[in-house]
Amino acid sequence: MDALDLDTPSVYVDLDALERNVATMQRRCREWGVALRPHTKTHKIPEIARMQLDAGAVGITVAKIGEAEVLPGDDVLIAYPIMSAKLARLRALAETRRVAVVVDSVEAARGLPGIGAFVEVDVGAGRCGVATPGQAVEIARACADFRGLFYWPAWLDEEGFRRASAQVDAHVAALGGAGFAVPVVSGGSTPGAAKTPLIPATTEIRPGTYVFNDASCVANGLAPVQDCALRVLVTVVSTAVPGQCLVDGGSKTFSSDATVGVGTFGLFPDRPDWTMHKMNEEHGYVKAGSPARIGEKVWAIPSHVCATVNMHDQVAYGRNGRVDGTWRVAARGRVQ
């Protein structure tokens, strides 16, 4: 069927763009001399994770244990502070797969005996992570199986990456002085992927959004529109207010995350003079530079694709505007 015949709102992935994105990131990682461990929280779909692994990824990254339980991969990094109450589930995973978690406290490290662990370093994002090399050494000593360092660069600029490099080097040196080898330094995000060479100690990166890209990637020069593999089909349902139309996708379709640095919600590739400036749960408010027609179907590229996918039970896919099948978003809502 033609993708435009999908009921709305519907999520559709162009396979050509998806496969191109997977291959391009894998090639770039080889050029940078780092392994690729993609963050699967973006897509939450087993079939796409398998594509990434088949293309050369060394394993997968997940945010929560629940994602790991339904996604493939023999080597899984849970990029989140895990508490001891979840130890039984971790051990069950570790029976058949190589599993590691991320910690930034002695309490968390001691609560996970027998589980591989990375110590997280805060390189400027201000989220999780230790602030000093001494803290990293203390936590490494509390780990049953210390695997290396972990950092998240988020949207740091080049100067931020240079400062981060000095921090990472200081932590590696301190750990080495305390007798700890640091075989893996895991970093990277889609916004920071191209800056990976600025932190030479990095051995692997964990970008996620790259697999689809989104309006934030386009707005910040990370990807062109044609590399946005995932789009949402919506229908114009109201033109009652002059200069505005409403589409049948709001925050329960796109999420409430706005485009980074812009503040609007997604973009319309075929209607560049349309701007989604506001959302309610089921309504998208669009400033329409050109006239909208009731019943008109339009494609929208979401601002934050990871959050968008998590709003949907299934995703259609195909080539050349056709629907070839659907994937179940198997890890949707698996936040435990």
C-alpha positions in Angstrom: 0.0 0.0 0.0 1.0 3.6 -0.4 2.3 5.1 2.8 -0.1 8.0 2.4 -3.0 5.6 2.8 -1.9 4.9 6.4 -4.4 5.9 9.1 -3.2 9.0 11.0 -1.2 9.7 13.0 1.2 6.9 11.9 4.9 6.5 12.1 6.8 5.4 8.9 10.5 4.5 8.4 12.1 4.8 5.0 14.4 1.7 4.7 16.8 3.3 2.3 17.5 6.2 4.7 17.7 3.8 7.7 20.2 1.5 6.0 22.2 4.4 4.8 22.4 5.9 8.4 23.4 2.5 9.9 26.2 2.0 7.3 27.4 5.6 7.5 27.9 5.6 11.3 29.6 2.2 11.2 32.0 3.5 8.5 32.7 6.7 10.4 33.5 4.8 13.6 36.0 2.7 11.7 37.6 5.9 10.4 37.8 7.3 14.0 39.2 4.1 15.3 36.4 3.4 17.8 33.9 0.6 18.2 30.2 1.4 17.8 27.8 0.3 20.6 24.5 2.0 19.4 22.0 3.2 22.0 18.8 1.3 21.2 16.5 3.5 23.3 16.0 5.5 20.1 14.2 2.8 18.2 13.4 0.0 20.8 12.9 -2.4 17.9 14.7 -5.8 17.8 14.9 -5.9 14.0 16.7 -2.6 13.8 19.1 -3.6 16.6 19.9 -6.7 14.6 20.6 -4.5 11.6 23.1 -2.5 13.6 24.8 -5.6 15.0 25.0 -7.2 11.5 26.6 -4.0 10.2 29.4 -4.3 12.8 28.3 -2.9 16.1 30.1 -4.6 19.0 27.0 -4.8 21.2 24.1 -2.6 22.2 23.4 0.1 24.7 20.1 0.3 26.6 18.7 2.6 29.2 16.9 0.1 31.3 17.0 -3.6 32.1 13.5 -4.0 30.5 14.9 -2.9 27.1 17.7 -5.4 27.4 15.3 -8.2 28.1 13.5 -7.9 24.7 16.4 -6.7 22.4 19.1 -8.8 20.8 22.8 -8.7 21.3 25.4 -10.8 23.2 27.1 -7.8 24.8 24.8 -5.3 26.5 25.7 -2.1 28.4 22.9 -0.7 30.6 23.8 3.0 30.6 22.0 3.9 33.8 22.7 3.8 37.5 21.2 0.4 38.6 20.2 -0.3 42.2 20.7 -3.5 44.1 16.9 -4.3 44.0 17.4 -5.2 40.4 20.3 -7.6 40.9 18.3 -10.7 40.3 17.2 -9.5 36.9 20.8 -8.5 36.1 22.0 -11.9 37.0 19.4 -13.6 34.9 20.5 -11.5 31.9 24.2 -12.3 32.6 23.5 -16.0 32.4 23.3 -15.8 28.6 24.9 -12.5 27.7 27.8 -10.3 28.6 26.2 -7.5 30.7 27.6 -4.4 32.3 26.1 -1.4 34.1 27.1 2.1 34.8 27.7 3.4 38.4 28.8 6.7 39.9 28.6 5.8 43.6 30.2 3.3 46.0 26.7 2.3 47.2 25.6 1.2 43.7 28.8 -0.6 42.9 28.7 -2.6 46.2 25.1 -3.5 45.6 25.8 -5.3 42.3 28.3 -8.2 43.2 29.4 -10.2 40.2 28.2 -7.7 37.7 30.5 -5.8 35.3 30.5 -2.1 35.8 31.7 1.2 34.2 32.4 4.2 36.4 30.7 7.3 34.9 32.6 10.6 34.7 30.8 13.9 34.4 32.5 15.7 31.5 30.2 18.8 31.7 26.7 17.6 31.0 25.8 17.9 34.7 23.7 14.8 34.8 25.4 11.7 36.3 29.0 11.0 36.9 31.9 11.6 39.4 33.6 14.9 39.5 37.2 13.9 40.6 39.6 11.1 39.7 39.8 10.2 43.4 36.1 9.4 43.4 36.5 7.2 40.3 39.2 5.2 42.0 37.1 4.8 45.1 34.2 3.5 43.1 36.4 1.2 41.0 37.6 -0.4 44.1 34.0 -1.2 45.1 33.2 -2.8 41.7 33.2 -6.6 41.5 34.2 -6.4 37.9 35.6 -3.0 36.8 35.3 -2.7 33.0 36.3 0.9 32.3 35.1 4.5 32.2 31.9 5.9 30.8 31.1 9.5 29.8 28.2 11.3 28.1 29.1 14.4 26.1 25.5 15.4 25.2 25.6 18.6 23.2 29.1 19.8 24.3 30.8 22.1 21.8 34.4 21.6 20.6 35.9 23.5 23.5 33.8 21.4 25.9 35.1 18.3 24.3 38.7 19.5 24.8 38.0 20.1 28.5 36.4 16.7 28.6 39.4 15.1 27.1 41.6 16.4 29.9 39.1 15.1 32.5 39.0 11.7 30.9 42.8 11.5 30.7 43.1 12.5 34.4 40.7 9.8 35.4 42.5 7.2 33.3 45.8 8.2 34.9 44.5 8.0 38.4 43.0 4.6 37.9 46.2 3.4 36.3 48.1 4.7 39.3 45.8 2.7 41.6 46.4 -0.5 39.6 43.4 -0.5 37.4 43.6 -1.1 33.7 41.1 0.9 31.7 40.4 -1.2 28.6 37.3 0.6 27.6 36.4 4.3 27.6 32.8 4.5 26.4 31.5 7.9 25.2 29.7 9.5 22.4 26.2 10.6 21.5 24.7 11.5 18.1 25.4 15.3 18.6 28.9 14.5 19.8 29.8 11.7 17.5 31.8 13.7 15.0 33.9 15.2 17.8 35.0 11.8 19.1 38.6 12.3 17.9 38.9 15.3 20.3 38.9 12.7 23.2 41.6 10.3 22.0 41.2 8.0 25.0 37.7 7.0 23.7 37.5 3.3 22.6 33.7 3.1 21.8 30.8 5.4 21.3 27.1 5.0 21.9 25.1 7.3 19.5 21.4 6.5 19.2 19.5 9.2 17.3 21.6 8.8 14.2 19.7 5.7 13.1 16.7 7.9 12.3 17.8 11.5 12.8 15.2 14.2 13.6 14.4 17.9 13.4 16.9 18.7 16.2 19.6 17.0 14.1 18.6 19.0 11.0 18.4 22.3 13.0 21.9 21.8 14.4 23.6 20.7 11.2 24.0 17.1 12.1 22.0 15.6 9.3 20.1 16.8 6.2 16.4 16.3 5.8 16.9 13.4 3.4 18.6 11.4 6.1 15.6 11.7 8.5 14.5 8.1 8.1 11.5 8.4 10.4 8.5 10.6 9.7 5.0 10.9 11.2 2.0 11.1 8.9 -0.7 13.5 10.2 -3.9 15.0 8.8 -5.1 18.6 8.8 -8.3 18.5 10.9 -9.1 22.2 11.4 -8.4 25.5 9.6 -10.9 27.6 11.7 -8.3 30.1 12.9 -6.8 32.3 10.1 -3.2 31.6 9.4 -3.3 28.4 11.4 -4.2 24.7 11.0 -4.4 21.9 13.4 -3.1 18.4 12.7 -4.1 15.2 14.5 -0.8 14.7 16.3 0.1 16.4 19.5 2.2 15.5 22.5 0.8 12.0 22.6 2.1 11.5 19.1 5.3 13.5 19.0 6.1 13.9 22.8 6.4 17.4 24.3 10.1 17.7 23.5 10.9 20.7 21.3 13.6 21.1 18.6 17.0 21.8 20.3 18.0 25.4 19.9 14.7 26.3 18.1 11.9 25.6 20.4 9.3 24.5 17.8 8.0 21.0 17.4 9.3 19.2 14.4 9.3 20.3 10.8 7.3 19.6 7.6 9.7 18.7 4.8 7.1 19.3 2.1 5.7 22.4 3.7 8.8 24.5 4.8 6.6 27.5 5.5 4.6 25.6 8.2 5.7 25.7 11.8 4.3 23.6 14.6 4.5 26.1 17.4 2.4 24.5 20.1 0.9 21.2 21.1 -1.8 19.8 23.3 -2.2 16.1 23.9 -4.0 15.4 20.5 -3.6 18.7 18.7 -0.6 20.1 16.8 -0.9 23.9 16.3 0.7 24.9 13.0 1.4 28.4 11.7 0.6 27.8 8.0 2.4 30.2 5.6 0.7 28.5 2.7 -3.0 27.5 2.8 -3.9 24.2 4.4 -6.8 22.0 3.3 -9.1 20.0 5.6 -8.2 16.3 5.2 -4.8 17.0 3.8 -2.2 14.5 4.9 1.4 15.8 5.5 4.7 14.3 6.7 6.3 15.7 9.9 9.8 15.0 11.1 9.7 15.0 15.0 11.9 17.2 17.1 13.0 14.3 19.3 12.7 10.9 17.6 13.5 8.8 20.6 10.6 10.1 22.6 8.3 9.9 19.5 8.9 6.2 18.9 8.1 5.4 22.5 4.6 6.9 22.0 3.7 4.2 19.4 3.0 0.4 19.5 4.2 -0.1 15.9 6.1 1.5 13.1 5.5 1.0 9.4 8.4 0.7 7.1 9.1 0.5 3.4 10.8 2.0 0.4 9.8 4.7 -2.2 6.8 5.7 -0.3 5.3 2.2 0.0 4.5 0.2 3.1 6.3 -3.2 3.1 5.4 -4.2 6.7 5.4 -3.1 10.3 7.6 -3.5 13.3 6.4 -3.8 16.9 8.1 -1.4 19.2 9.0 -4.2 21.6 10.8 -2.1 24.2 8.1 0.6 24.4 7.3 1.5 27.9 10.0 -0.9 29.4 11.3 1.7 31.9 12.0 -0.7 34.8 
